[in-house]
Amino acid sequence: MIQQNKKVLGIIFANMHDTLISDLTKDRTMGSIPFGGRYRLIDFPLSSMVHSGINNIGLVTKSNYQSLMNHLGSGSEWDLARKKDGLYILPPFGHANHGLYRGKFEALGGAWRFIAASKAKYVVFSDCNIISNIDYKPFIEAHIASGADATVMYARRKVDENEKGKCTVIETDNDGKVIDVMCEARLNGEFNVCVDTVIMESEFLIKKIHEFHSKGLYSFDRDFLQKGHKDYNIQSYCYEGLMMHINSIQQYYEANMSLLDTNIRKQLFIPNKAIYTKVRDEAPTRYGFSASVKNSLINDGCIIEGTVENSVLFRGVRVEKGAVVRNSILMQETVVEDSRLEYVVADKHVTITANHPMLGSKNHPIFISKSKVI
């Protein structure tokens, strides 16, 4: 067992999948996308690392990260506001020929000194497009026991029609060694899908960062996994717990709506393994005499005077008298006047004025961008 995993450094990439759901990342990073009524996507890998004893974490940013910085603050909600170790923001750096970084290894090119200064023996790095509550300790221990150059985490799941070309699929032998890799795989069926969580020895990682920089290589999946699995000992680790991928607006919608299922919430929000987030001291939700609410998640600060069914409402949402909201996700400070919404994803500060119904479908929810007035 690794005592408090003091020899492990965590690295989280906040922007790595922004282009997959550009509607939601136009003005923010992937890590700061709101989720589940009160959380941000960064909360899940960050909380998982903290619960696994990883208390030295670097956050690699790229662009549009102001809201992420506002959310994280000093890191106190995650017990990372410390004199030694804690949460470090690793800002973007310019590449002489290509501008900001294009892949993980190019991003780490600006962070290798931070990795070396940590004196950690191992580095775990993760992205922000996964909703899960992971215990990293067995993952770390499996890597150490194997003696591998790297260990990649995967989940056995069906590749969704909407995410063709958006995931990396691996094949392993009977001992768990990676023997084949398909990037941006256009497949149908059940496969071993990488969840963008990897562990390496820091010395090996720094060596690869410098080597890849000298060769003009930058992609972890293509340049390390796909091209290098025959040259390196790359092991795999199957995660069998609840894991939801956010690779499209459709998957984002489905992941939020799945929280209406009690069994899903129990698997994600585990006793003694809370998902931490920024605390906001707001008044409780107020329900008017005409309010009707069924099977919904309603967060604090809301005012409900209309009908809400099978929906997720973030903080400060107002549903006025006569309004009907069904099967929808309404982010912070959204206002719905006397109108009808079904299968809608509304970003922050949206206003739906009276007599302007918005009717999407389960497989094609309507998205309304931030601060729009309809």
Summary of the structure (lengths in Angstrom):
residues: 374
radius of gyration: 21.3
end to end distance: 55.9
largest distance: 68.0
contacts: 1273
relative contact order: 0.13
helix: 26%
strand: 30%
